[in-house]
C-alpha cells in the first residue's frame, strides 16, 4: 500500500512538473493576476506541487525500504519519525522556494521566523527537544511500561511533541491493570521529571514481592520453605535464566549487588503477626497473573498443614 501511494505521488509530481514546463513554454497570452501573469503564477504553483508530491513519494519509498530491513518496531518508529521531520522540512523549504523563486531568501526568512518562534512557542520547542532526547538517550521506547511524572502505562506512540501511553492503574482500576484510557504526556516532561521504565530493552523484568501474614505460633522455617518451594516450582527456572541476564547487566556498571537466582522469603515482624515477603523476578505485564497464581499455591500448601501454619485471628482478608 505504501509503495502504491509512492508511485501515485511520484506520477503526480511528474505530471505537475510537465504541466509547469508546458505552461512556461506555451506561446499563449495569459491574463495578469495582480502584478504577476497567470502563466508565471501557474508555473510556480505547479512547481511547488511537483516538489511537495515528489518529496512525499520519495519519503514513502524510503519508509517502505526501512520497514523491510528493520526487524525492531521501536527502531522503525524512531527512524520513521526522523525521516518524517527531515522530509517535511526539506519539502517546506522546496515549496516556499518554488513559490517565491528566492531560495536564499526563503532560508534566511525561515531562520528569522525560527528565531521569533523560539520566544513565542517555548513549550512546543521544549517538547521537540524532549523528543530528540528520547531518541538519543532512549529512556523508553515503543512498548515499554513506564511511569512519567504522574502517568503510568505502556508506550504506544512517541510523536514530535507528546508521548502517548495506554494507561495502567489510574483512578479507575488497580493491580497494574489497563484502564482503557490513553494518556498524552508532553515530551518536555522527560527533561524535568523522573522517568521510571519497568520493561526497558536491556532487561525487561522487575522484582516483585508477595506478602502473607501468619501468626507468631507458625513454624516460620517450615512456612518459608513452603513459600519458596511453591514459587520455585512455578517460576524458579525462568527466574534463574532472567537473573543470569540481570547479572550481565549489573556487570556493565559499577554497582555490586548480591542477587539470588531463585525465589527467597524475607521476614518482617508486626505487632500481631509475622509478615513473610516472597521476593521474585517477573515481567511487569505478567506481574498480577503470577502474583495470583503464587498466592493460590502458597495458601494451598499452608492449608494442607494447619498444625504448622497459623493465621492471625484478627486478620482482615
C-alpha distance (Angstrom), angle and dihedral (degrees) to the residues before:
residue distance angle dihedral
X1 . . .
X2 3.81 . .
X3 3.80 92.6 .
X4 3.81 91.4 47.8
X5 3.81 90.9 52.4
X6 3.81 88.7 47.2
X7 3.81 92.0 53.7
X8 3.80 90.4 48.2
X9 3.79 92.5 48.8
X10 3.81 92.6 49.0
X11 3.80 91.0 46.9
X12 3.79 90.5 53.0
X13 3.81 89.8 46.7
X14 3.81 90.6 53.8
X15 3.81 90.2 46.9
X16 3.80 91.1 50.7
X17 3.80 91.3 48.0
X18 3.81 92.0 49.5
X19 3.79 89.1 47.3
X20 3.80 90.8 53.1
X21 3.81 90.7 49.3
X22 3.80 91.6 47.9
X23 3.80 93.3 49.9
X24 3.80 91.7 47.3
X25 3.81 93.6 51.1
X26 3.81 96.7 40.4
X27 3.80 114.0 113.4
X28 3.79 93.2 -140.9
X29 3.76 128.3 125.0
X30 3.81 106.8 -120.4
X31 3.80 123.3 -163.4
X32 3.78 119.0 -112.8
X33 3.79 125.2 -105.0
X34 3.76 104.6 -155.4
X35 3.80 108.0 -56.2
X36 3.80 92.9 -18.0
X37 3.78 129.6 71.8
X38 3.78 117.9 -116.3
X39 3.80 89.6 -120.4
X40 3.80 92.9 57.3
X41 3.80 90.9 46.4
X42 3.81 91.3 49.4
X43 3.81 91.0 49.6
X44 3.78 92.0 51.7
X45 3.81 94.1 46.8
X46 3.81 93.1 46.6
X47 3.80 90.7 47.5
X48 3.80 90.8 50.0
X49 3.81 90.0 49.3
X50 3.82 90.0 49.4
X51 3.81 91.2 51.3
X52 3.82 93.4 47.5
X53 3.81 94.8 45.0
X54 3.79 92.3 43.9
X55 3.79 92.6 50.7
X56 3.80 90.9 48.3
X57 3.81 92.6 48.3
X58 3.80 92.5 49.8
X59 3.80 89.5 46.7
X60 3.82 90.8 54.5
X61 3.81 91.8 50.1
X62 3.79 92.0 48.3
X63 3.81 91.0 48.4
X64 3.80 90.9 50.1
X65 3.81 90.7 50.7
X66 3.80 92.5 47.6
X67 3.80 91.1 49.1
X68 3.82 91.5 52.0
X69 3.79 93.7 50.8
X70 3.82 99.2 38.5
X71 3.80 118.1 81.3
X72 3.81 96.4 180.0
X73 3.80 116.6 80.3
X74 3.79 90.0 -156.1
X75 3.80 93.3 54.8
X76 3.80 91.8 45.4
X77 3.81 91.2 51.5
X78 3.81 91.4 51.0
X79 3.80 93.6 47.1
X80 3.80 91.4 46.9
X81 3.80 91.3 53.0
X82 3.81 92.6 49.2
X83 3.81 92.7 46.6
X84 3.81 91.4 47.1
X85 3.80 90.5 54.1
X86 3.81 93.9 44.6
X87 3.81 96.0 46.9
X88 3.80 91.3 42.5
X89 3.80 92.3 53.4
X90 3.81 92.3 45.4
X91 3.81 91.9 48.2
X92 3.81 91.2 48.6
X93 3.80 92.1 53.1
X94 3.80 90.5 44.6
X95 3.79 94.3 50.5
X96 3.81 94.2 47.8
X97 3.78 90.4 45.4
X98 3.80 91.7 51.1
X99 3.79 92.9 48.2
X100 3.79 96.3 46.0
X101 3.84 98.8 28.4
X102 3.80 86.1 -142.9
X103 3.80 104.5 110.8
X104 3.79 97.4 169.8
X105 3.78 90.6 42.9
X106 3.79 90.2 52.8
X107 3.79 92.1 51.8
X108 3.81 91.1 47.8
X109 3.81 91.6 46.8
X110 3.78 91.7 49.5
X111 3.79 88.6 51.9
X112 3.80 92.1 51.9
X113 3.79 91.8 44.6
X114 3.78 90.8 47.9
X115 3.78 90.5 52.1
X116 3.80 90.5 51.8
X117 3.79 92.8 45.2
X118 3.80 89.3 54.2
X119 3.80 88.7 70.1
X120 3.80 97.3 36.9
X121 3.81 98.5 46.9
X122 3.77 105.7 33.1
X123 3.81 97.1 145.4
X124 3.83 95.7 52.6
X125 3.79 89.4 46.1
X126 3.80 90.8 51.6
X127 3.81 87.8 50.8
X128 3.81 89.7 51.1
X129 3.80 89.3 51.1
X130 3.80 87.8 48.7
X131 3.81 89.0 54.1
X132 3.81 90.1 52.8
X133 3.81 89.4 48.6
X134 3.82 90.4 51.4
X135 3.81 91.0 51.5
X136 3.79 93.9 47.8
X137 3.81 104.2 36.8
X138 3.82 97.1 30.4
X139 3.82 99.7 -146.6
X140 3.81 85.1 165.4
X141 3.79 141.4 -11.4
X142 3.77 141.8 -164.3
X143 3.80 110.7 -50.1
X144 3.82 96.9 19.9
X145 3.78 120.3 129.9
X146 3.79 106.6 -129.8
X147 3.77 145.6 161.9
X148 3.79 114.5 -139.3
X149 3.77 113.3 -176.1
X150 3.85 103.1 -49.4
X151 3.84 96.3 -19.8
X152 3.79 122.3 93.4
X153 3.78 127.4 -176.2
X154 3.80 149.1 94.0
X155 3.81 116.6 -56.0
X156 3.81 110.5 -118.1
X157 3.80 99.8 165.2
X158 3.80 140.4 11.1
X159 3.79 109.7 -162.8
X160 3.80 129.4 178.7
X161 3.80 91.8 -89.9
X162 3.82 109.7 17.3
X163 3.79 142.5 31.4
X164 3.80 115.5 -137.6
X165 3.81 119.8 -146.9
X166 3.79 131.8 -168.0
X167 3.79 95.2 -133.3
X168 3.80 122.1 -116.5
X169 3.81 119.9 -164.3
X170 3.81 105.5 -18.3
X171 3.80 119.0 150.1
X172 3.83 94.4 -51.4
X173 3.81 105.2 58.0
X174 3.79 139.9 13.6
X175 3.82 139.2 -157.4
X176 3.81 93.6 66.2
X177 3.80 94.3 -67.5
X178 3.83 125.3 147.6
X179 3.79 113.6 -99.6
X180 3.81 94.6 -157.6
X181 3.80 92.3 -117.4
X182 3.80 128.6 111.4
X183 3.78 122.2 -138.0
X184 3.81 125.0 -156.2
X185 3.78 116.7 -152.7
X186 3.83 122.2 -171.1
X187 3.79 110.4 -115.3
X188 3.80 88.4 -130.6
X189 3.82 88.3 73.6
X190 3.82 91.4 73.7
X191 3.81 88.5 63.9
X192 3.80 94.1 57.8
X193 3.84 108.7 22.1
X194 3.78 137.1 58.8
X195 3.82 116.7 -93.9
X196 3.82 118.6 -154.6
X197 3.80 116.0 -161.9
X198 3.80 113.6 -165.9
X199 3.81 97.4 179.8
X200 3.79 107.9 29.2
X201 3.77 116.8 170.9
X202 3.81 97.8 -107.9
X203 3.81 93.7 53.5
X204 3.83 117.7 4.9
X205 3.82 97.4 -174.4
X206 3.80 137.0 93.0
X207 3.79 136.4 -162.3
X208 3.79 114.8 -108.0
X209 3.78 132.7 -171.5
X210 3.80 130.0 -149.6
X211 3.80 114.6 -161.9
X212 3.82 123.1 -154.4
X213 3.81 121.7 -178.8
X214 3.81 118.9 -143.0
X215 3.80 133.3 174.4
X216 3.79 123.6 -99.2
X217 3.84 88.1 -111.7
X218 3.82 89.2 67.5
X219 3.79 121.3 112.4
X220 3.81 92.5 -116.4
X221 3.80 96.3 -168.4
X222 3.80 90.5 52.9
X223 3.82 93.0 45.1
X224 3.79 92.3 50.1
X225 3.79 91.4 48.9
X226 3.81 91.2 50.4
X227 3.79 92.1 50.6
X228 3.79 92.3 48.9
X229 3.81 91.4 47.2
X230 3.80 92.7 50.1
X231 3.81 91.9 49.8
X232 3.79 93.6 42.1
X233 3.79 92.1 53.5
X234 3.79 91.3 50.8
X235 3.81 106.5 38.2
X236 3.83 105.9 -2.1
X237 3.82 99.3 109.8
X238 3.80 93.7 41.4
X239 3.78 90.7 48.9
X240 3.82 92.0 50.4
X241 3.82 90.4 55.1
X242 3.79 92.0 48.3
X243 3.80 93.3 46.4
X244 3.80 88.8 54.7
X245 3.79 87.8 58.4
X246 3.82 89.5 44.8
X247 3.79 90.1 56.6
X248 3.81 90.6 50.6
X249 3.80 90.1 54.1
X250 3.82 91.4 47.1
X251 3.81 90.8 49.8
X252 3.82 89.0 61.7
X253 3.82 90.2 60.1
X254 3.80 135.6 57.8
X255 3.81 91.1 -112.6
X256 3.81 117.1 111.7
X257 3.80 116.4 -161.9
X258 3.77 134.7 163.7
X259 3.80 105.1 -126.0
X260 3.79 124.2 -173.0
X261 3.78 115.0 -143.9
X262 3.83 94.9 -150.7
X263 3.83 132.1 51.9
X264 3.80 115.3 -78.0
X265 3.81 136.5 -169.1
X266 3.80 126.5 -135.0
X267 3.81 123.3 -164.1
X268 3.80 124.9 -134.4
X269 3.81 120.9 -176.4
X270 3.79 119.6 -139.9
X271 3.81 130.3 -179.2
X272 3.83 97.1 -97.8
X273 3.80 103.9 16.6
X274 3.78 146.2 15.3
X275 3.78 118.2 -108.3
X276 3.80 117.0 -144.9
X277 3.81 111.8 -159.4
X278 3.79 116.7 -160.0
X279 3.81 110.8 -154.3
X280 3.80 120.1 -159.6
X281 3.80 142.8 150.2
X282 3.79 121.1 -109.7
X283 3.80 142.7 156.5
X284 3.83 108.2 -96.1
X285 3.81 93.3 -125.6
X286 3.81 90.5 56.1
X287 3.78 94.4 42.8
X288 3.80 99.2 104.8
X289 3.81 95.5 40.7
X290 3.79 91.5 50.3
X291 3.80 90.8 46.1
X292 3.82 91.9 52.5
X293 3.78 92.9 48.2
X294 3.79 93.3 47.3
X295 3.79 92.2 48.2
X296 3.81 91.7 53.4
X297 3.80 93.0 47.2
X298 3.80 93.3 47.9
X299 3.81 94.0 47.6
X300 3.79 90.0 49.0
X301 3.80 90.7 54.1
X302 3.79 92.1 45.9
X303 3.80 93.1 48.5
X304 3.81 89.5 51.9
X305 3.81 88.3 63.1
X306 3.83 107.6 40.8
X307 3.79 90.2 156.9
X308 3.80 92.6 61.7
X309 3.82 103.0 32.2
X310 3.81 119.1 54.0
X311 3.79 126.3 -177.3
X312 3.83 123.6 -143.8
X313 3.79 110.7 -90.9
X314 3.82 94.1 -140.3
X315 3.79 95.0 44.9
X316 3.81 121.2 139.0
X317 3.78 112.3 -135.8
